[in-house]
Structure formats: C-alpha cells, structure tokens
Amino acid sequence: MQVINLVEPFNKSILPTGDIVLALGFFDGVHRGHQAVIHRAKAEARKRNVKLAVMTLDMHPSIPFKGVKPQDIKYLTSLAQKNKLFEALGADIVYVVSLNDLLVKMGPQEFVDKYMAGLNAQAIVAGSDYTYGKQDIANMQILPEYAKKRFKVIEVKHLNDKNQKISSTRIRKALLNGNIECANELLGYHYQNNGKVVHGEQRGRELGFPTINVSVDPQEMLPAEGIYAVRVAIVGKNVLGMASIGRNETFGEGREVTIEINLLDFSQMVYGENVVVDWYKKLRGQVKYNGAAGLIAQLKKDEENTRNYFKKTREI
C-alpha cells in the first residue's frame, strides 16, 4: 500500500498515474460504519478495474474548523493504526491530507477540482455526513454539482447498531463508561492502544503480581479507569493479562493515571519494547484499599476472573 502526504500546494508529480475510486472521511477508529464506506468503494473499484484509494486527514477537522485545541482531542486510532486498518480493508493508496491554512481557506469547488477530480477519481464514496469545508455549502448532497459529471458520487447511508448510528462519538462515550464490549461491537474489532514498556515503581513485583507499565501517547484515548481483561502483543507473542488503568490511590493520593498490566504466564524482561494492548472486558472499577493485604486478595480474584473470562470466550 502506498501512503502519499498531500500538503497544499502539492506538486502533481507526486501523484500515481491511473484512475482510482476514492473513499473519503476522517475515519477515526475505522469503525463498522467507516468499513462500510471502504467496502462500497472497494466494490466499485473492482467493478471498474481501478485502484482503491482512501483519503484521510493529518488532524481532527474540529481543530482548524472549530478552534478546538489539539491537546483536547483524544483519537481512537493513530494515523499509523488507521493505515494498517486501511491496508487490511484492501486500500492500494492512502492520501493523508494536511489541514494547513491554505487548505482550510480553500473553497469547495477548488477542493473538488484538486482533491477529487485532480486525483483521477472515477467515483467518490463517502458517508452521508461527509463534508469538505463548511457544512452548509460543502456536503454530499451538493457534491454532484461540484463534480460536473467528471466522476460518480456514491453516498453511503449511516450504519446503525441497536437503532443508533454507529459513530466515533458513540464509541468514545462507551470507552469513557468502561463499556469495552459495546465499543468493540461498534468498531468490529477489539479496541487497541499502542505504547512502550517503561520503568514503574516495581510495586506489583513486591505484591507478587509483577506488571509492565505502558506509556501511551497522550492523544490516544484510554478506556475509563478500572481493571480489564486484555491481550498484549509483545516481543512477537500474544499474551493474556489483567490491566489496571488508575492512580494507585492505595499507595497515596493525587497520583497520575497509569497503565499497569500483569501478564499471565509471562516473565521476560521487556523494558523499552513496543506493545499493542487489545481491550476485551472491564472486570471491575478501581477501589482504594486500606493496605497491601486487601489489594493482594483482590488481585488474586482478578487473575481468576481474567482466566475464566478468556476460557469462557475461548479466546486463549
């Protein structure tokens, strides 16, 4: 899969030759609704015997268009994660468009001319709510006027789950409530965080439950505080574990939120290693204990519940 960064003004010489079908969206999370758009675009590309291209953006559109501060955005998927998902869905090309000042100020006709027709699109596929500038003058319903019969416009209706639209907003709400199973259902895969193993306080080892501390990009969204059943991809292995997102208030007030994972049946030294954490189920909320004894007893129950969960779901 070819990844091409488009920074306005871009030189046309960087564009691949040949016609494409182009799927459009920000695609945060690449959830089932997004997947429906890409699947429809892939079917159209196959019918026309051309390449499938996906266009995404280098930042959340609410940053330049609504003035939201970059640090206030929590992403469901990093750009690297999105690209992996796009490739798995069959994309041949991914265009990553930079939302710089020149692009933000661009009118809808110029955007369509340059970023749709100009990319040799035979067909454009997007969800019903896709916009390419100000919503009232740059929506999917008006796009055929800007297209001027140069390409086909295919509007994909919202995909619903339990009579509600599948959306990134709904998935974020589920994660904030610790409802991992709902988020996973809407995503169509297990929610993930990417991180690196860093040094912690070694307290888990002292308690008989050694953990890895995982540092995650602050702009990646984390599930709510609590204890979770997880699967961790690390040093080429997939290892089951129980993860704690919390502040360890048993050992003091006002602590920062950390991710600590007790890996089951795993004892390698892995400091500095990159990991991917797949979140499966919230086992319980965080509890402040009066001392180590109560915490150890609870950790034993958590381990038993984690093993039973994976045994029951046959995920081992």
Stockholm file with secondary structure:
# STOCKHOLM 1.0

chainA/1-316         MQVINLVEPFNKSILPTGDIVLALGFFDGVHRGHQAVIHRAKAEARKRNVKLAVMTLDMHPSIPFKGVKPQDIKYLTSLAQKNKLFEALGADIVYVVSLNDLLVKMGPQEFVDKYMAGLNAQAIVAGSDYTYGKQDIANMQILPEYAKKRFKVIEVKHLNDKNQKISSTRIRKALLNGNIECANELLGYHYQNNGKVVHGEQRGRELGFPTINVSVDPQEMLPAEGIYAVRVAIVGKNVLGMASIGRNETFGEGREVTIEINLLDFSQMVYGENVVVDWYKKLRGQVKYNGAAGLIAQLKKDEENTRNYFKKTREI
#=GR chainA/1-316 SS CEEEEECSSCCGGGSCSSCEEEEESCCTTCCHHHHHHHHHHHHHHHHHTCEEEEEEESSCTHHHHHCCCGGGCCBSSCHHHHHHHHHHTTCSEEEEECCCHHHHTCCHHHHHHHHTGGGTEEEEEEETTCBSSSTTTSBTTTHHHHHTTSSEEEEECCCEETTEECCHHHHHHHHHTTCHHHHHHHHTSCCEEEEEEECCCCHHHHHTCCCEEEEECTTBCCCCSEEEEEEEEETTEEEEEEEEEECCGGGCSSCCCEEEEEETTCCCCCTTCEEEEEEEEEEECCCCCSSHHHHHHHHHHHHHHHHHHHHHHTCC
#=GC SS_cons         CEEEEECSSCCGGGSCSSCEEEEESCCTTCCHHHHHHHHHHHHHHHHHTCEEEEEEESSCTHHHHHCCCGGGCCBSSCHHHHHHHHHHTTCSEEEEECCCHHHHTCCHHHHHHHHTGGGTEEEEEEETTCBSSSTTTSBTTTHHHHHTTSSEEEEECCCEETTEECCHHHHHHHHHTTCHHHHHHHHTSCCEEEEEEECCCCHHHHHTCCCEEEEECTTBCCCCSEEEEEEEEETTEEEEEEEEEECCGGGCSSCCCEEEEEETTCCCCCTTCEEEEEEEEEEECCCCCSSHHHHHHHHHHHHHHHHHHHHHHTCC
//
